[in-house]
């Protein structure tokens, strides 16, 4: 048995030069699956994206997926990629085990909650309001630095973390607080701001557009008092106000307190995001 990748079409490039291509996974020239590769320029140095890897059900568990994934890595190295990333559906446990065996590490998860018909009430004494411009100026600088550091803490080189933070700002907040569909609110207790939450509209799962929590944080000196839960309830209120029936979020692996909070509020994991260095 000789397993190879055979292109099913031409090499495509985005306007900024990022390549992508689809392939058949073949045994002795006979298609037995498919693989789709792309690239993500948000990290500065291009990152390869394993968008799809499928082996036909009748020929699985014979090493074809492993060979196809390794061959894909060679393609991505040829495209100049320093790492490869993939988002694995939560139910695809076999695919996750395969990638982990090949050296992929889980970096984060995506979670989703179906919202009820009524927006939840905030605990007594707490009020949510829109962040004002002076507050936004302080928040933007701190948020960018924190986002950058979170990627560095998970193995991304500083220059790539800088590029990721800047690309995220340009994509998600091009006009600051005036960006359409963006709500950045603060939570107030007895006149003091105790935290903030940022909710925007985006695709939260394939083909499903809903509300998404981009950032939530309790002021350091105010932690451990239930404000994080209150902020997530306020995020649901924002989503309801925007007419969304679902609310999604992204959480880094290892952030156990946050994961436990989200699970207690009814969020379920939809995708696990993994990566591998190709250097």
C-alpha positions in Angstrom: 0.0 0.0 0.0 1.3 3.4 -1.0 -0.6 6.4 0.4 -0.1 9.7 -1.3 -1.7 13.1 -1.7 -3.0 14.1 -5.2 -4.2 17.6 -5.8 -7.9 17.9 -6.9 -7.5 21.4 -8.3 -5.1 24.3 -8.7 -3.3 26.1 -5.9 -5.4 29.1 -4.8 -4.1 32.3 -3.2 -5.9 35.0 -1.3 -5.4 38.7 -2.1 -2.5 38.8 0.4 -0.8 35.7 -1.1 -1.9 33.0 1.3 -2.1 29.6 -0.5 -4.7 26.8 -0.1 -5.3 23.6 -1.9 -7.5 20.4 -1.7 -6.1 16.9 -2.2 -7.4 13.3 -2.5 -5.8 10.9 -0.1 -4.9 7.9 -2.5 -3.9 4.3 -2.1 -2.0 3.3 -5.2 -3.8 6.2 -7.1 -7.2 5.1 -5.7 -9.0 7.9 -3.7 -9.7 6.8 -0.1 -10.2 10.1 1.5 -9.6 13.9 1.3 -7.6 16.6 2.9 -7.8 20.4 2.6 -5.0 22.7 3.5 -4.9 26.5 3.9 -2.8 29.2 5.6 -3.4 31.9 8.2 -1.4 35.0 8.0 -2.6 36.4 11.3 0.5 35.1 13.1 3.0 37.1 11.0 4.9 34.0 9.8 2.3 32.0 7.9 0.7 29.2 9.9 -0.6 26.2 8.0 -4.3 25.2 8.6 -5.4 21.6 8.5 -9.0 22.4 7.5 -10.2 18.9 6.8 -8.8 15.3 7.0 -11.2 12.5 6.1 -10.5 8.8 5.5 -13.3 6.7 4.1 -15.0 4.7 6.8 -14.3 1.3 5.3 -10.5 1.8 5.2 -9.9 3.6 8.5 -7.5 2.5 11.3 -4.8 1.3 8.8 -2.4 4.2 9.1 -3.7 6.2 6.1 -4.7 9.2 8.2 -1.2 9.3 9.8 0.5 9.2 6.5 -1.8 11.8 5.0 -1.2 14.2 8.0 2.5 13.8 7.7 2.4 14.4 4.0 0.3 17.5 4.6 3.0 18.8 7.0 5.6 18.5 4.2 3.3 20.5 1.9 3.0 23.2 4.5 6.7 23.4 5.1 7.1 24.0 1.4 4.7 26.9 1.7 6.9 28.4 4.4 4.7 27.6 7.4 6.4 27.5 10.8 3.4 25.7 12.5 0.2 23.9 11.6 -3.1 24.5 13.4 -6.4 22.6 13.3 -9.8 22.9 14.9 -11.2 19.5 15.8 -14.9 19.0 16.4 -15.5 17.8 20.0 -17.2 14.6 18.8 -14.2 13.7 16.5 -12.3 11.9 19.3 -10.4 9.6 16.9 -9.1 12.6 14.9 -7.9 14.3 18.1 -6.1 11.1 19.2 -4.4 10.9 15.8 -3.2 14.5 15.9 -2.0 14.2 19.5 0.0 11.1 18.6 1.7 13.1 15.9 2.8 15.8 18.3 -0.1 18.2 18.3 -0.9 20.1 21.5 -4.2 21.5 22.5 -4.1 25.2 22.8 -7.7 26.2 23.4 -11.3 25.2 23.1 -14.4 26.8 21.6 -17.6 26.6 23.7 -21.3 27.4 23.0 -24.5 27.9 24.9 -28.0 27.9 23.7 -29.8 30.8 25.3 -33.2 30.6 26.9 -36.2 32.8 25.9 -35.6 35.3 28.7 -32.5 37.2 29.5 -31.1 36.4 32.9 -31.3 39.0 35.7 -28.1 40.3 37.3 -27.6 39.8 41.0 -28.9 42.7 43.2 -26.6 45.7 43.3 -25.0 45.1 39.9 -25.5 47.1 36.8 -24.1 46.7 33.3 -23.4 49.8 31.1 -21.5 50.6 27.9 -17.8 51.4 28.3 -17.1 55.0 27.6 -14.2 56.4 25.5 -11.7 57.2 28.3 -12.3 53.7 29.7 -11.9 52.2 26.2 -8.5 53.9 25.7 -7.2 52.3 28.9 -8.8 48.9 28.2 -7.5 48.7 24.6 -3.9 49.0 25.6 -4.2 46.6 28.5 -6.2 44.1 26.4 -3.8 44.1 23.6 -0.8 43.5 25.9 -2.7 40.8 27.7 -3.8 39.0 24.5 -0.2 39.2 23.2 1.2 37.7 26.4 -1.4 34.9 26.5 -0.1 33.7 23.1 3.6 34.0 24.2 2.7 31.9 27.3 1.5 29.2 25.0 4.7 29.0 22.9 4.2 31.6 20.2 7.3 33.7 19.5 6.9 37.4 20.5 6.9 38.7 16.9 4.1 36.3 15.9 2.2 37.2 19.1 2.5 40.9 18.2 1.2 40.2 14.7 -1.7 38.1 16.0 -2.7 40.9 18.4 -2.6 43.6 15.8 -4.5 41.5 13.2 -7.2 40.8 15.7 -7.6 44.5 16.5 -7.8 45.4 12.8 -10.3 42.6 12.1 -12.6 42.9 15.2 -12.3 46.6 16.3 -11.4 48.7 13.3 -13.5 51.6 14.6 -13.2 51.0 18.3 -16.4 51.3 20.2 -18.1 52.5 17.0 -17.4 49.2 15.3 -20.8 47.8 14.1 -22.1 44.9 16.1 -19.7 45.5 19.0 -20.7 45.8 22.7 -18.1 46.4 25.3 -19.7 46.9 28.7 -18.5 47.3 32.2 -20.1 45.9 35.3 -20.7 48.3 38.1 -21.2 47.6 41.9 -22.0 50.4 44.3 -20.7 52.9 41.7 -17.3 51.1 41.1 -16.4 49.3 37.9 -15.5 45.7 38.8 -15.0 44.2 35.4 -15.8 44.3 31.7 -17.1 42.0 28.9 -16.9 42.3 25.1 -19.5 40.7 23.0 -19.8 40.8 19.2 -21.5 39.0 16.4 -19.7 36.3 14.4 -19.9 32.7 13.2 -19.9 30.7 16.4 -20.0 27.3 14.6 -20.1 26.2 11.0 -23.0 28.0 9.3 -24.3 29.5 12.6 -24.0 33.2 13.3 -24.5 34.3 16.9 -23.0 36.3 19.7 -19.5 35.7 20.9 -17.6 36.7 24.0 -14.2 38.1 22.9 -13.0 39.2 26.3 -14.2 39.0 29.9 -12.2 40.1 32.9 -12.8 40.9 36.6 -10.6 43.6 38.1 -7.8 41.8 39.9 -8.6 43.2 43.4 -12.3 42.2 42.9 -11.9 38.5 42.0 -13.4 35.6 43.9 -16.7 37.5 44.6 -18.9 36.1 41.8 -18.4 39.0 39.4 -17.1 36.7 36.7 -20.4 34.8 36.7 -22.3 38.1 36.7 -20.3 39.3 33.7 -21.2 36.1 31.8 -24.9 36.6 32.7 -24.6 40.2 31.4 -23.1 38.8 28.2 -26.2 36.7 27.8 -28.3 39.9 28.2 -26.2 41.6 25.5 -26.8 38.6 23.2 -30.5 38.6 23.8 -30.6 42.4 23.0 -28.9 41.6 19.7 -31.5 39.0 18.9 -29.1 36.0 19.2 -30.1 32.6 20.4 -26.6 31.3 21.0 -23.5 32.6 22.8 -20.0 31.3 22.1 -16.6 31.8 23.5 -12.9 30.8 23.3 -10.9 29.6 26.3 -7.3 28.7 26.5 -6.4 25.2 27.7 -5.3 25.2 31.3 -7.6 28.0 32.3 -9.4 25.6 34.6 -11.3 28.1 36.7 -12.8 29.7 33.6 -13.6 26.4 32.0 -15.4 25.3 35.2 -17.4 28.5 35.3 -18.5 28.2 31.7 -19.5 24.5 32.2 -21.5 25.5 35.3 -23.4 28.1 33.2 -24.3 25.5 30.6 -21.6 25.9 27.9 -20.5 22.8 26.0 -17.3 22.3 24.0 -17.7 22.4 20.3 -14.1 22.4 19.0 -10.6 21.8 20.4 -7.9 23.8 18.8 -4.5 22.2 18.4 -1.1 23.2 17.0 2.3 21.7 16.1 5.6 23.4 15.3 7.0 22.6 11.9 10.4 24.0 12.5 
